[in-house]
Amino acid sequence: MEAASLPAALELAAGGGGAWLSPEKLAVLGASLLLLRRDYRFERVWFWGCVQGVRGAYYIAEGLGADRAAPRSRLYSLNCVEWSLLPPATEEMVARAEQLKGRFHGDPSFEYECTEINAEDAERLFEGGKELMIKEESRLVATIEQIDRAVGIIPRGAFVKTPLGSVHENRNFEGLSLTEAKKLSSYFHFTEPVNLKDKTLLEKADLDPSTDFLDSLEHDIPPGSWTVQLEKGDTVVVLRSLLWLGLTFYHVPMTKQYGYVYFGTGEKNLDLPFML
């Protein structure tokens, strides 16, 4: 969510669930994110959320450039003051991180031994001459990438795609109506589309290529992995992911206010199919 409006945005997203950050932590975070934007010369800075470890928490921020679809710079902090740049996530990082189970330790230098991944992957890595140890820092960036791909969402029409392929914020976006805001089809995954490529020409005929260039939530697997609730006197629509518990998205209908934030342990809810 937008760093400039962080206190108000967190209050809207939290709803009746209480505050995620103390007033002191919120004040420090708001000031440091503004400095982060200046020092790294980002066009925009988003507060992504917090991954809670056993010994400490990772506070995550994302830096964006002019093209919103371009890879984002990710940074983490242990105290909301000092920030460290995370390496770009690779497919190999994501694949190895998926094999790890259990909570984060809270120490970026902690290394997971090869016994914590399956024997087949360990043998393949050994034959390739690669490290059999996985640093928690690598697991962190891979987990952030997984969450962004699976449940990082935006309202329909909030971004537009130009004929050159770049993605920018839609200045004409004035928010979804209350009726539309209650539908999962009105929200898109803010990542490379997968299902859109499989649609027939007849299905694509009713789509606007400038706004409907992403996958909507209505076909997410498993069905029922999102909850949609109206809060604060039906003035705020809140979506929560049941696949990645802790991911919350909010939108105030008929306004430009929206965003998502993650406060959780960084563990995927693998039991979801059995809970629905």
C-alpha atoms as a printed R data frame, in Angstrom:
    type eleno elety resid chain resno       x       y       z
1   ATOM     1    CA   MET     A     1   0.000   0.000   0.000
2   ATOM     2    CA   GLU     A     2   1.035   3.587  -0.622
3   ATOM     3    CA   ALA     A     3   3.655   4.808   1.859
4   ATOM     4    CA   ALA     A     4   2.358   8.405   1.855
5   ATOM     5    CA   SER     A     5  -1.091   7.379   3.165
6   ATOM     6    CA   LEU     A     6   0.062   4.461   5.319
7   ATOM     7    CA   PRO     A     7  -1.692   5.238   8.661
8   ATOM     8    CA   ALA     A     8  -5.123   5.744   7.072
9   ATOM     9    CA   ALA     A     9  -4.676   2.774   4.737
10  ATOM    10    CA   LEU     A    10  -3.715   0.408   7.565
11  ATOM    11    CA   GLU     A    11  -6.723   1.522   9.581
12  ATOM    12    CA   LEU     A    12  -9.067   0.802   6.664
13  ATOM    13    CA   ALA     A    13  -7.510  -2.589   5.965
14  ATOM    14    CA   ALA     A    14  -7.415  -3.659   9.617
15  ATOM    15    CA   GLY     A    15 -11.116  -2.914  10.118
16  ATOM    16    CA   GLY     A    16 -12.291  -4.321  13.427
17  ATOM    17    CA   GLY     A    17  -9.195  -6.489  13.747
18  ATOM    18    CA   GLY     A    18  -7.209  -3.897  15.686
19  ATOM    19    CA   ALA     A    19  -3.911  -2.221  14.848
20  ATOM    20    CA   TRP     A    20  -1.063  -4.164  13.224
21  ATOM    21    CA   LEU     A    21   1.599  -1.601  14.139
22  ATOM    22    CA   SER     A    22   2.095   0.452  17.279
23  ATOM    23    CA   PRO     A    23   1.880   4.268  16.906
24  ATOM    24    CA   GLU     A    24   5.631   4.507  17.522
25  ATOM    25    CA   LYS     A    25   6.454   1.902  14.896
26  ATOM    26    CA   LEU     A    26   4.056   3.531  12.440
27  ATOM    27    CA   ALA     A    27   5.668   6.953  12.899
28  ATOM    28    CA   VAL     A    28   9.182   5.565  12.389
29  ATOM    29    CA   LEU     A    29   8.085   3.554   9.363
30  ATOM    30    CA   GLY     A    30   6.355   6.512   7.704
31  ATOM    31    CA   ALA     A    31   9.463   8.697   8.036
32  ATOM    32    CA   SER     A    32  11.913   6.012   6.875
33  ATOM    33    CA   LEU     A    33   9.850   5.136   3.775
34  ATOM    34    CA   LEU     A    34   9.985   8.766   2.624
35  ATOM    35    CA   LEU     A    35  13.760   8.727   3.039
36  ATOM    36    CA   LEU     A    36  13.897   5.409   1.215
37  ATOM    37    CA   ARG     A    37  12.119   6.914  -1.767
38  ATOM    38    CA   ARG     A    38  14.553   9.828  -1.841
39  ATOM    39    CA   ASP     A    39  17.737   7.808  -1.383
40  ATOM    40    CA   TYR     A    40  16.925   5.134  -3.979
41  ATOM    41    CA   ARG     A    41  15.161   7.594  -6.315
42  ATOM    42    CA   PHE     A    42  12.015   5.511  -6.604
43  ATOM    43    CA   GLU     A    43   9.001   7.074  -8.243
44  ATOM    44    CA   ARG     A    44   6.737   5.417  -5.697
45  ATOM    45    CA   VAL     A    45   7.260   3.358  -2.538
46  ATOM    46    CA   TRP     A    46   4.770   0.780  -1.282
47  ATOM    47    CA   PHE     A    47   4.746  -0.740   2.185
48  ATOM    48    CA   TRP     A    48   4.321  -4.419   1.358
49  ATOM    49    CA   GLY     A    49   3.868  -5.790   4.858
50  ATOM    50    CA   CYS     A    50   5.573  -7.824   7.544
51  ATOM    51    CA   VAL     A    51   6.768 -11.432   7.725
52  ATOM    52    CA   GLN     A    52   6.864 -12.527  11.345
53  ATOM    53    CA   GLY     A    53   9.728 -14.805  12.338
54  ATOM    54    CA   VAL     A    54  10.442 -16.690  15.559
55  ATOM    55    CA   ARG     A    55  13.089 -14.227  16.785
56  ATOM    56    CA   GLY     A    56  12.104 -11.114  14.863
57  ATOM    57    CA   ALA     A    57  10.060  -9.621  12.042
58  ATOM    58    CA   TYR     A    58  10.927  -8.557   8.507
59  ATOM    59    CA   TYR     A    59   9.303  -5.316   7.373
60  ATOM    60    CA   ILE     A    60   9.087  -5.208   3.593
61  ATOM    61    CA   ALA     A    61   8.932  -2.243   1.199
62  ATOM    62    CA   GLU     A    62   8.756  -2.170  -2.601
63  ATOM    63    CA   GLY     A    63  10.147   0.533  -4.866
64  ATOM    64    CA   LEU     A    64   8.441   1.200  -8.202
65  ATOM    65    CA   GLY     A    65   9.498   2.981 -11.372
66  ATOM    66    CA   ALA     A    66   7.462   4.617 -14.134
67  ATOM    67    CA   ASP     A    67   6.388   1.250 -15.575
68  ATOM    68    CA   ARG     A    68   4.314  -0.419 -12.866
69  ATOM    69    CA   ALA     A    69   4.606  -3.837 -14.546
70  ATOM    70    CA   ALA     A    70   8.414  -3.768 -14.454
71  ATOM    71    CA   PRO     A    71  10.196  -5.825 -11.768
72  ATOM    72    CA   ARG     A    72  10.027  -4.059  -8.416
73  ATOM    73    CA   SER     A    73  12.916  -3.413  -6.073
74  ATOM    74    CA   ARG     A    74  12.307  -5.058  -2.710
75  ATOM    75    CA   LEU     A    75  13.864  -4.057   0.586
76  ATOM    76    CA   TYR     A    76  13.598  -5.392   4.121
77  ATOM    77    CA   SER     A    77  14.224  -3.961   7.548
78  ATOM    78    CA   LEU     A    78  14.399  -5.466  11.014
79  ATOM    79    CA   ASN     A    79  13.755  -2.192  12.838
80  ATOM    80    CA   CYS     A    80  11.862  -0.007  10.295
81  ATOM    81    CA   VAL     A    81  14.877   2.330  10.098
82  ATOM    82    CA   GLU     A    82  17.748   0.552   8.343
83  ATOM    83    CA   TRP     A    83  16.818  -1.002   4.985
84  ATOM    84    CA   SER     A    84  18.643  -3.623   2.934
85  ATOM    85    CA   LEU     A    85  18.046  -4.329  -0.738
86  ATOM    86    CA   LEU     A    86  16.925  -7.871  -1.530
87  ATOM    87    CA   PRO     A    87  18.275  -9.703  -4.603
88  ATOM    88    CA   PRO     A    88  15.843 -10.244  -7.510
89  ATOM    89    CA   ALA     A    89  13.794 -13.424  -7.176
90  ATOM    90    CA   THR     A    90  14.632 -16.192  -9.634
91  ATOM    91    CA   GLU     A    91  12.608 -19.260 -10.566
92  ATOM    92    CA   GLU     A    92  15.224 -21.452  -8.899
93  ATOM    93    CA   MET     A    93  14.913 -19.439  -5.671
94  ATOM    94    CA   VAL     A    94  11.141 -19.854  -5.705
95  ATOM    95    CA   ALA     A    95  11.352 -23.591  -6.422
96  ATOM    96    CA   ARG     A    96  13.827 -24.176  -3.582
97  ATOM    97    CA   ALA     A    97  11.878 -22.021  -1.143
98  ATOM    98    CA   GLU     A    98   8.705 -24.021  -1.836
99  ATOM    99    CA   GLN     A    99  10.440 -27.093  -0.420
100 ATOM   100    CA   LEU     A   100  11.066 -25.456   2.955
101 ATOM   101    CA   LYS     A   101   8.578 -25.887   5.759
102 ATOM   102    CA   GLY     A   102   8.168 -24.127   9.066
103 ATOM   103    CA   ARG     A   103   8.423 -20.524  10.165
104 ATOM   104    CA   PHE     A   104  11.112 -17.967   9.446
105 ATOM   105    CA   HIS     A   105  13.776 -17.557  12.121
106 ATOM   106    CA   GLY     A   106  14.119 -13.788  11.884
107 ATOM   107    CA   ASP     A   107  17.836 -13.859  11.029
108 ATOM   108    CA   PRO     A   108  18.696 -13.046   7.362
109 ATOM   109    CA   SER     A   109  22.012 -14.918   7.607
110 ATOM   110    CA   PHE     A   110  20.443 -18.134   8.891
111 ATOM   111    CA   GLU     A   111  21.045 -21.059   6.539
112 ATOM   112    CA   TYR     A   112  18.698 -23.965   5.943
113 ATOM   113    CA   GLU     A   113  20.528 -27.245   5.477
114 ATOM   114    CA   CYS     A   114  19.938 -29.531   2.521
115 ATOM   115    CA   THR     A   115  18.166 -32.012   4.783
116 ATOM   116    CA   GLU     A   116  15.250 -29.576   4.850
117 ATOM   117    CA   ILE     A   117  14.638 -30.017   1.114
118 ATOM   118    CA   ASN     A   118  13.763 -33.303  -0.569
119 ATOM   119    CA   ALA     A   119  16.519 -35.701  -1.621
120 ATOM   120    CA   GLU     A   120  15.845 -35.384  -5.354
121 ATOM   121    CA   ASP     A   121  16.388 -31.616  -5.379
122 ATOM   122    CA   ALA     A   122  19.437 -31.917  -3.136
123 ATOM   123    CA   GLU     A   123  21.023 -34.438  -5.508
124 ATOM   124    CA   ARG     A   124  20.309 -32.236  -8.528
125 ATOM   125    CA   LEU     A   125  21.877 -29.205  -6.868
126 ATOM   126    CA   PHE     A   126  24.908 -31.244  -5.788
127 ATOM   127    CA   GLU     A   127  25.477 -32.514  -9.344
128 ATOM   128    CA   GLY     A   128  25.238 -28.957 -10.659
129 ATOM   129    CA   GLY     A   129  27.933 -27.818  -8.231
130 ATOM   130    CA   LYS     A   130  25.564 -25.426  -6.470
131 ATOM   131    CA   GLU     A   131  25.201 -24.595  -2.785
132 ATOM   132    CA   LEU     A   132  23.164 -27.036  -0.757
133 ATOM   133    CA   MET     A   133  22.451 -24.336   1.802
134 ATOM   134    CA   ILE     A   134  19.596 -21.868   1.441
135 ATOM   135    CA   LYS     A   135  19.912 -18.521   3.179
136 ATOM   136    CA   GLU     A   136  16.849 -17.101   4.884
137 ATOM   137    CA   GLU     A   137  17.289 -13.931   2.833
138 ATOM   138    CA   SER     A   138  16.763 -15.973  -0.356
139 ATOM   139    CA   ARG     A   139  13.755 -17.694   1.157
140 ATOM   140    CA   LEU     A   140  12.322 -14.308   2.119
141 ATOM   141    CA   VAL     A   141  12.503 -12.799  -1.361
142 ATOM   142    CA   ALA     A   142  11.127 -16.017  -2.892
143 ATOM   143    CA   THR     A   143   8.189 -15.994  -0.466
144 ATOM   144    CA   ILE     A   144   7.424 -12.344  -1.271
145 ATOM   145    CA   GLU     A   145   7.473 -13.239  -4.971
146 ATOM   146    CA   GLN     A   146   5.099 -16.177  -4.380
147 ATOM   147    CA   ILE     A   147   2.657 -14.021  -2.442
148 ATOM   148    CA   ASP     A   148   2.724 -11.229  -5.029
149 ATOM   149    CA   ARG     A   149   2.065 -13.696  -7.833
150 ATOM   150    CA   ALA     A   150  -0.720 -15.536  -6.043
151 ATOM   151    CA   VAL     A   151  -2.597 -12.827  -4.133
152 ATOM   152    CA   GLY     A   152  -1.211  -9.380  -5.049
153 ATOM   153    CA   ILE     A   153  -4.334  -7.709  -6.464
154 ATOM   154    CA   ILE     A   154  -5.676  -4.408  -7.835
155 ATOM   155    CA   PRO     A   155  -9.184  -3.160  -8.777
156 ATOM   156    CA   ARG     A   156 -10.236  -3.366 -12.422
157 ATOM   157    CA   GLY     A   157  -9.381  -0.149 -14.249
158 ATOM   158    CA   ALA     A   158  -6.792   1.090 -11.743
159 ATOM   159    CA   PHE     A   159  -4.005   0.564 -14.278
160 ATOM   160    CA   VAL     A   160  -3.887   0.861 -18.062
161 ATOM   161    CA   LYS     A   161  -1.612  -0.824 -20.574
162 ATOM   162    CA   THR     A   162  -0.224   1.342 -23.362
163 ATOM   163    CA   PRO     A   163   0.215   0.120 -26.969
164 ATOM   164    CA   LEU     A   164   3.959  -0.084 -26.251
165 ATOM   165    CA   GLY     A   165   3.343  -2.597 -23.448
166 ATOM   166    CA   SER     A   166   4.145  -0.448 -20.414
167 ATOM   167    CA   VAL     A   167   1.653  -0.216 -17.535
168 ATOM   168    CA   HIS     A   168   0.741   3.067 -15.829
169 ATOM   169    CA   GLU     A   169  -1.757   4.249 -13.245
170 ATOM   170    CA   ASN     A   170  -5.102   5.206 -14.749
171 ATOM   171    CA   ARG     A   171  -5.691   8.880 -13.984
172 ATOM   172    CA   ASN     A   172  -9.361   8.489 -14.908
173 ATOM   173    CA   PHE     A   173  -9.944   5.741 -12.356
174 ATOM   174    CA   GLU     A   174 -12.465   6.943  -9.765
175 ATOM   175    CA   GLY     A   175 -13.060   3.670  -7.975
176 ATOM   176    CA   LEU     A   176 -15.483   0.789  -8.384
177 ATOM   177    CA   SER     A   177 -19.176   1.130  -7.626
178 ATOM   178    CA   LEU     A   178 -20.375  -0.673  -4.483
179 ATOM   179    CA   THR     A   179 -22.107  -3.313  -6.625
180 ATOM   180    CA   GLU     A   180 -18.984  -3.992  -8.681
181 ATOM   181    CA   ALA     A   181 -16.702  -3.852  -5.650
182 ATOM   182    CA   LYS     A   182 -18.462  -6.888  -4.135
183 ATOM   183    CA   LYS     A   183 -17.619  -9.085  -7.161
184 ATOM   184    CA   LEU     A   184 -14.388 -11.058  -7.437
185 ATOM   185    CA   SER     A   185 -14.423 -10.435 -11.202
186 ATOM   186    CA   SER     A   186 -13.743  -6.744 -10.476
187 ATOM   187    CA   TYR     A   187 -10.260  -7.492  -9.134
188 ATOM   188    CA   PHE     A   188  -7.144  -8.555 -11.016
189 ATOM   189    CA   HIS     A   189  -3.886 -10.275 -10.121
190 ATOM   190    CA   PHE     A   190  -1.137  -7.679 -10.522
191 ATOM   191    CA   THR     A   191   1.278 -10.109 -12.178
192 ATOM   192    CA   GLU     A   192   1.890 -11.756 -15.537
193 ATOM   193    CA   PRO     A   193  -1.457 -13.216 -16.761
194 ATOM   194    CA   VAL     A   194  -1.831 -16.969 -17.137
195 ATOM   195    CA   ASN     A   195  -5.533 -17.688 -17.727
196 ATOM   196    CA   LEU     A   196  -5.965 -14.750 -20.112
197 ATOM   197    CA   LYS     A   197  -3.785 -16.441 -22.728
198 ATOM   198    CA   ASP     A   198  -6.061 -19.505 -22.722
199 ATOM   199    CA   LYS     A   199  -9.245 -17.559 -23.497
200 ATOM   200    CA   THR     A   200 -10.857 -17.927 -26.918
201 ATOM   201    CA   LEU     A   201 -11.261 -15.024 -29.333
202 ATOM   202    CA   LEU     A   202 -14.983 -14.997 -28.529
203 ATOM   203    CA   GLU     A   203 -14.255 -14.580 -24.814
204 ATOM   204    CA   LYS     A   204 -11.735 -11.827 -25.530
205 ATOM   205    CA   ALA     A   205 -14.211  -9.917 -27.718
206 ATOM   206    CA   ASP     A   206 -15.852  -8.214 -24.731
207 ATOM   207    CA   LEU     A   207 -12.547  -7.316 -23.058
208 ATOM   208    CA   ASP     A   208 -10.886  -3.929 -23.212
209 ATOM   209    CA   PRO     A   209  -7.192  -4.596 -24.010
210 ATOM   210    CA   SER     A   210  -6.100  -1.443 -22.176
211 ATOM   211    CA   THR     A   211  -7.673  -2.420 -18.832
212 ATOM   212    CA   ASP     A   212  -8.485  -6.161 -19.061
213 ATOM   213    CA   PHE     A   213  -4.904  -7.362 -19.557
214 ATOM   214    CA   LEU     A   214  -4.661  -9.328 -16.293
215 ATOM   215    CA   ASP     A   215  -6.275 -12.422 -14.741
216 ATOM   216    CA   SER     A   216  -9.339 -11.852 -12.567
217 ATOM   217    CA   LEU     A   217  -9.911 -13.471  -9.179
218 ATOM   218    CA   GLU     A   218 -13.144 -15.248 -10.126
219 ATOM   219    CA   HIS     A   219 -11.318 -18.267 -11.565
220 ATOM   220    CA   ASP     A   220  -8.788 -18.685  -8.769
221 ATOM   221    CA   ILE     A   221  -8.058 -22.232  -7.646
222 ATOM   222    CA   PRO     A   222  -9.317 -23.510  -5.299
223 ATOM   223    CA   PRO     A   223 -12.696 -21.731  -5.550
224 ATOM   224    CA   GLY     A   224 -13.541 -20.035  -2.273
225 ATOM   225    CA   SER     A   225  -9.975 -18.966  -1.510
226 ATOM   226    CA   TRP     A   226 -11.114 -15.331  -1.034
227 ATOM   227    CA   THR     A   227 -13.506 -13.755   1.433
228 ATOM   228    CA   VAL     A   228 -15.295 -10.503   0.551
229 ATOM   229    CA   GLN     A   229 -16.615  -8.395   3.426
230 ATOM   230    CA   LEU     A   230 -18.127  -4.941   3.845
231 ATOM   231    CA   GLU     A   231 -16.825  -3.024   6.840
232 ATOM   232    CA   LYS     A   232 -17.115   0.384   8.505
233 ATOM   233    CA   GLY     A   233 -20.808   0.745   7.705
234 ATOM   234    CA   ASP     A   234 -20.548  -0.725   4.203
235 ATOM   235    CA   THR     A   235 -18.104   1.995   3.159
236 ATOM   236    CA   VAL     A   236 -15.045  -0.259   2.748
237 ATOM   237    CA   VAL     A   237 -14.763  -3.527   0.832
238 ATOM   238    CA   VAL     A   238 -12.164  -5.882   2.318
239 ATOM   239    CA   LEU     A   239 -10.829  -9.006   0.612
240 ATOM   240    CA   ARG     A   240  -8.821 -11.560   2.579
241 ATOM   241    CA   SER     A   241  -6.889 -14.472   1.180
242 ATOM   242    CA   LEU     A   242  -7.387 -17.904   2.722
243 ATOM   243    CA   LEU     A   243  -4.481 -19.321   0.710
244 ATOM   244    CA   TRP     A   244  -1.918 -16.903   2.175
245 ATOM   245    CA   LEU     A   245  -3.369 -16.087   5.556
246 ATOM   246    CA   GLY     A   246  -2.520 -12.523   6.495
247 ATOM   247    CA   LEU     A   247  -2.991 -10.933   3.063
248 ATOM   248    CA   THR     A   248  -5.643  -8.195   3.238
249 ATOM   249    CA   PHE     A   249  -6.838  -5.941   0.419
250 ATOM   250    CA   TYR     A   250  -9.124  -2.938   0.885
251 ATOM   251    CA   HIS     A   251 -10.976  -0.606  -1.455
252 ATOM   252    CA   VAL     A   252 -13.239   2.356  -0.712
253 ATOM   253    CA   PRO     A   253 -15.890   2.313  -3.483
254 ATOM   254    CA   MET     A   254 -16.154   5.403  -5.682
255 ATOM   255    CA   THR     A   255 -12.701   6.609  -4.568
256 ATOM   256    CA   LYS     A   256  -9.106   5.949  -5.593
257 ATOM   257    CA   GLN     A   257  -8.306   4.437  -2.200
258 ATOM   258    CA   TYR     A   258  -7.154   0.827  -2.423
259 ATOM   259    CA   GLY     A   259  -4.184  -1.325  -1.493
260 ATOM   260    CA   TYR     A   260  -3.067  -4.597   0.014
261 ATOM   261    CA   VAL     A   261  -0.784  -5.518   2.863
262 ATOM   262    CA   TYR     A   262   0.540  -8.753   4.315
263 ATOM   263    CA   PHE     A   263   0.994  -9.503   8.009
264 ATOM   264    CA   GLY     A   264   1.700 -13.177   8.520
265 ATOM   265    CA   THR     A   265   4.285 -15.905   9.018
266 ATOM   266    CA   GLY     A   266   5.128 -16.387   5.336
267 ATOM   267    CA   GLU     A   267   3.593 -19.870   5.258
268 ATOM   268    CA   LYS     A   268   1.152 -21.015   2.604
269 ATOM   269    CA   ASN     A   269  -2.102 -22.571   3.821
270 ATOM   270    CA   LEU     A   270  -1.695 -25.996   2.184
271 ATOM   271    CA   ASP     A   271  -4.745 -27.322   4.062
272 ATOM   272    CA   LEU     A   272  -7.132 -24.924   2.303
273 ATOM   273    CA   PRO     A   273  -8.658 -27.514  -0.114
274 ATOM   274    CA   PHE     A   274  -9.676 -29.617   2.896
275 ATOM   275    CA   MET     A   275 -11.137 -26.641   4.763
276 ATOM   276    CA   LEU     A   276 -13.569 -25.482   2.073
